[in-house]
Amino acid sequence: MGNVCSPSFSCDDTISRCLDCTVRKAGYVCNLQDNIHSLQEELRRLTEVRNDVKIRIIVAEQQQMKPLEQVHGWLSRVQEVETKVEKLKEEEYPESRCSKSTYKLGKKVFRTLREVRSLRQEGDFKDVAQPVPENPVDERPLPPTVVGLQLTFDRVWRCLMEEHAGIVGLYGMGGVGKTTLLTQINNRFFDTPNHFDFVIWVVVSRDLQLEKIQESIAKKIGLFNESWKNKSMQEKAQEIFKILSKKKFVLLLDDIWELVDLDQVGLPIPSRTSVSNKVVFTTREFGVCGQMEAHRSFKVECLRYDDAWKLFEQKVGADTLDSHPDIPELAETLAKDCGGLPLALITVGRAMASRKTPREWEHAIEVLRSSASKFAGMEKRVFSRLKFSFDFLPSDATRFCLLYCTLFPEDYRISIEDLIDCWICEGFLDDLDGIEARNQGYSLIRNLLHACLLEEEKDDCVKMHDVVRDMALWIASTMDNEKEKFLVLTGAGLTEAPSVGMWKDVTRMSLMDNKIKRLTVSPNSPRLLTLFLNSNYFENDKVNYHFFKSMAALRVLKLSHSDLPFEISNLASLQYLDLSNSILERLPMELKYLVNLKCLNLEYTFRLSRISPQVISNLKMLRVLRMFECGSILDSLVEELLDLEHLNVLTITLHSNHALQRLLSSSRLQSISIPSLCLRGCRLEPLTIFSLASLRHLQTLHLVECNDLEDFMIDCVGEVKKIREIHGFHSLQNVYISHSKLRQVTWLILAPNLKHLEMQNCRYMEEIINIGKLGEVPAEVMENLIPFARLEYLILKGLSNLKNISSNALPFPRLKEMSVHECSKLRQLPLDRNCRLERKIIIEAEERWWKQLQWDDQATQNAFHPYFKSQLD
């Protein structure tokens, strides 16, 4: 019985709870009138608090602040309770105090009163708003339509989003659209959901100030305040780093001219594999991309003609273009003269927008071509901006070398070697000699290329953009005439030389590429240093034989693509003479009196058959002699050449095995660079490959009509090894072979930098590369040697017995064009689907031959069919 549980209850607690409930319910009824009055009073006070909060919010929003979410929520609850009170007022007051409806009303009033009092207390906010956080990206203004940048934009955007590149450089000449492209990138971040916390835009410009960059970043990430200016640069960098090291950011730097030290700014440096941080910058200097350690660099090119015309058309406007039927054709001419440079197209287009007569357009074309600086807006808006790049060049010598390039015609492909020859003889290269002078010349040209003031062309040439050339001519025209005076009349259609008065005080003159037949003037030009007369049509009976009599200071004379109907023996100061591509049949005896001559160019003078003894040997100061693809040269001339003490560059055509052996065996060979060698009509004994490999600077080799040459012998494995050790054929880039009995040219795989291979009318040729010929060479000797790894052009014509280019497929990573003609036995190309082609190539051949080709499979044929271009059968 002791284990039985009996519950116990407290009667007092139960009675107490019942009494409380009864009292509370009675209070709802008894205090109803007082509670209604209190509710009205509390609501009035709440309304006052609500109004104060709203005023504080208005003031905060005027200060660009954002109301707090809890304040928004409180205002919503105040509005709800106001609605609740209004509904209570609408309820009928019960007649009986003891009714159930009176109790319900009293309960509602009591609870609403309690809610109003609570809201009034909650409305005592310390802050009603906070500073608005910066938008991760600020949209930047762009023209309504951007023309011609979509392809480059897509490549850059893909690089930023998909590829391993933390630092990306965009480079190109002034006015080409780099800032527009960077703005497009900025706005794509604005329009597209992304994971970056900050996208920061900073304009840097020529006057680099790291603290200004820090200030722009600080404003974007919320660090900029009154105390910011009092902090040291290092303190600012630490604060920037503290925030950005925990954030994902993109930094867009526009218009940088030199290295921006991101460490000193306080930026976490993006790695190549960085996903969270990116830096993109624009610059006119390609060299800056290297200084910034850019993981990828993209050149922003001038517009292709279709896009250039579209942009020009927009700026001129349809109303003007439709105003006369002749204007559209004139407008296209003017647009072409802008060379695809957006800045020039926009400037010229706007200037022509109100010109509605053909005469105005014809005049504009004439002005732009003859004196572009006088065209409306060109000097102020175009040339002055491009001149920043000119001014930023590293030296006066570099700047003058750019001006020198204006002596060549518009769109002219300027030979780098020829340009350096001129500069050496002009004395621009610090009185250096030999390879040191040439290296400085190459360095100057690289500076101009990196500044996007020259453009690189194939075959070691450069070119000036039309607008850059106009800018340079404008600068030359503003130079102090007491020091330099340029007169450039290239491609002007002249039929006779300028009048005597125009020659006065001129120091540099170019009459290249005209139709001058008459040269009867006798100019007095004691200051003339440089004269380009090449590519004219002088007639012997219309030329003043003593034309050069009063040009005692002349140092550089170009007469290529013309004849020599002049007396030049009195040009005692002459250091450079260019007679290349001329119709000379003999070299004048009086040439030997040009004792200060340093450079003589006789290349491609195919008719030249007589050079009098002692003419060349008398030119004791000669440094550069160019006789590549020259006419017949006697063996005795080789002896004269080797006696020239200062000779350091020689290009030559040899016609005998004896002359070749004498050249190759000379002790002078170590001090003479031979970049171009032509063996024409030689009765060559079998040559060992090593004999030519010893020509360390050989870039171009022509083997023409060497009918006895059946093979280049590779004597032994040791010879191949030695060639590899001395980097033999490392410089060889161009090979042309015609009319030989060679059966293969396997030795060419020892030329790792070969770019251009052309073979014609070699009917014994069976295979270009015969792997079996190198079968005995150990693999370690051939290590890292990929056949034709840099080949760009492969031209095969009239190889009637050719069966194979190579028995193995070759990668051809740099190939641009392959041309096959009259090679009927060639049935397969060394191509497969795995070829790592960097670009689309052209395979030019007869259609009949193409259809008979054999492929590994249909997929390979389909892959290469789009590259085929038909020749006429």
Stockholm file with secondary structure:
# STOCKHOLM 1.0

chainA/1-873         MGNVCSPSFSCDDTISRCLDCTVRKAGYVCNLQDNIHSLQEELRRLTEVRNDVKIRIIVAEQQQMKPLEQVHGWLSRVQEVETKVEKLKEEEYPESRCSKSTYKLGKKVFRTLREVRSLRQEGDFKDVAQPVPENPVDERPLPPTVVGLQLTFDRVWRCLMEEHAGIVGLYGMGGVGKTTLLTQINNRFFDTPNHFDFVIWVVVSRDLQLEKIQESIAKKIGLFNESWKNKSMQEKAQEIFKILSKKKFVLLLDDIWELVDLDQVGLPIPSRTSVSNKVVFTTREFGVCGQMEAHRSFKVECLRYDDAWKLFEQKVGADTLDSHPDIPELAETLAKDCGGLPLALITVGRAMASRKTPREWEHAIEVLRSSASKFAGMEKRVFSRLKFSFDFLPSDATRFCLLYCTLFPEDYRISIEDLIDCWICEGFLDDLDGIEARNQGYSLIRNLLHACLLEEEKDDCVKMHDVVRDMALWIASTMDNEKEKFLVLTGAGLTEAPSVGMWKDVTRMSLMDNKIKRLTVSPNSPRLLTLFLNSNYFENDKVNYHFFKSMAALRVLKLSHSDLPFEISNLASLQYLDLSNSILERLPMELKYLVNLKCLNLEYTFRLSRISPQVISNLKMLRVLRMFECGSILDSLVEELLDLEHLNVLTITLHSNHALQRLLSSSRLQSISIPSLCLRGCRLEPLTIFSLASLRHLQTLHLVECNDLEDFMIDCVGEVKKIREIHGFHSLQNVYISHSKLRQVTWLILAPNLKHLEMQNCRYMEEIINIGKLGEVPAEVMENLIPFARLEYLILKGLSNLKNISSNALPFPRLKEMSVHECSKLRQLPLDRNCRLERKIIIEAEERWWKQLQWDDQATQNAFHPYFKSQLD
#=GR chainA/1-873 SS CTTCCCCCCCHHHHHHHHHHHHHHHHHHHHTHHHHHHHHHHHHHHHHHHHHHHHHHHHHHHHTTEEECHHHHHHHHHHHHHHHHHHHHHHSCCCSCTTSHHHHHHHHHHHHHHHHHHHHHHHTCCSCSEEECCCCSSCCCCCCSSCCSCHHHHHHHHHHHHHSSCSEEEEECCTTSSHHHHHHHHHHHHHHSCCSCSEEEEEECCSSCCHHHHHHHHHHHHTCCSTTGGGSCHHHHHHHHHHHHTTSCEEEEEESCCSCCCHHHHTCCCCCTTCSSEEEEEEESCHHHHHHTTCSEEEECCCCCHHHHHHHHHHHHCHHHHTSSTTHHHHHHHHHHTTTTCHHHHHHHHHHTTTCCSHHHHHHHHHHHHHCGGGSTTIIIIIIHHHHHHHHTSSCHHHHHHHHHGGGSCTTCCEEHHHHHHHHHHHTCSTTCCHHHHHHHHHHHHHHHHHTTSSEEETTTEEECCHHHHHHHHHHHHTSCTTTCCEEECTTSCCSBCCCGGGGTTCSEEECCSSCCCBBCCCCCCTTCCEEECCSCCCCGGGBCTTTTTTCTTCCEEECTTSCCCSCCTTCTTCCEEECTTCCCSEECGGGGGCTTCCEEECTTCTTCCEECTTTTTTCTTCCEEEETTCSCCCHHHHHHHHTCTTCCEEEEEECCHHHHHHHHHCGGGGGCEEEEEEEESCCCCCEEHHHHHTCTTCCEEEEESCTTCCCEECCCHHHHHHHHHTTTTSSCCEEEEESCCCSCCGGGGGCTTCCEEEEESCTTCCEEECGGGGTTSCTTTTTTCCTTTTCCEEEEESCTTCCEEESSCCCCTTCCEEEEESCTTCCCCSCCTTCCCSSCCEEEEEHHHHHTCCCSCHHHHHHHGGGEEEECC
#=GC SS_cons         CTTCCCCCCCHHHHHHHHHHHHHHHHHHHHTHHHHHHHHHHHHHHHHHHHHHHHHHHHHHHHTTEEECHHHHHHHHHHHHHHHHHHHHHHSCCCSCTTSHHHHHHHHHHHHHHHHHHHHHHHTCCSCSEEECCCCSSCCCCCCSSCCSCHHHHHHHHHHHHHSSCSEEEEECCTTSSHHHHHHHHHHHHHHSCCSCSEEEEEECCSSCCHHHHHHHHHHHHTCCSTTGGGSCHHHHHHHHHHHHTTSCEEEEEESCCSCCCHHHHTCCCCCTTCSSEEEEEEESCHHHHHHTTCSEEEECCCCCHHHHHHHHHHHHCHHHHTSSTTHHHHHHHHHHTTTTCHHHHHHHHHHTTTCCSHHHHHHHHHHHHHCGGGSTTIIIIIIHHHHHHHHTSSCHHHHHHHHHGGGSCTTCCEEHHHHHHHHHHHTCSTTCCHHHHHHHHHHHHHHHHHTTSSEEETTTEEECCHHHHHHHHHHHHTSCTTTCCEEECTTSCCSBCCCGGGGTTCSEEECCSSCCCBBCCCCCCTTCCEEECCSCCCCGGGBCTTTTTTCTTCCEEECTTSCCCSCCTTCTTCCEEECTTCCCSEECGGGGGCTTCCEEECTTCTTCCEECTTTTTTCTTCCEEEETTCSCCCHHHHHHHHTCTTCCEEEEEECCHHHHHHHHHCGGGGGCEEEEEEEESCCCCCEEHHHHHTCTTCCEEEEESCTTCCCEECCCHHHHHHHHHTTTTSSCCEEEEESCCCSCCGGGGGCTTCCEEEEESCTTCCEEECGGGGTTSCTTTTTTCCTTTTCCEEEEESCTTCCEEESSCCCCTTCCEEEEESCTTCCCCSCCTTCCCSSCCEEEEEHHHHHTCCCSCHHHHHHHGGGEEEECC
//
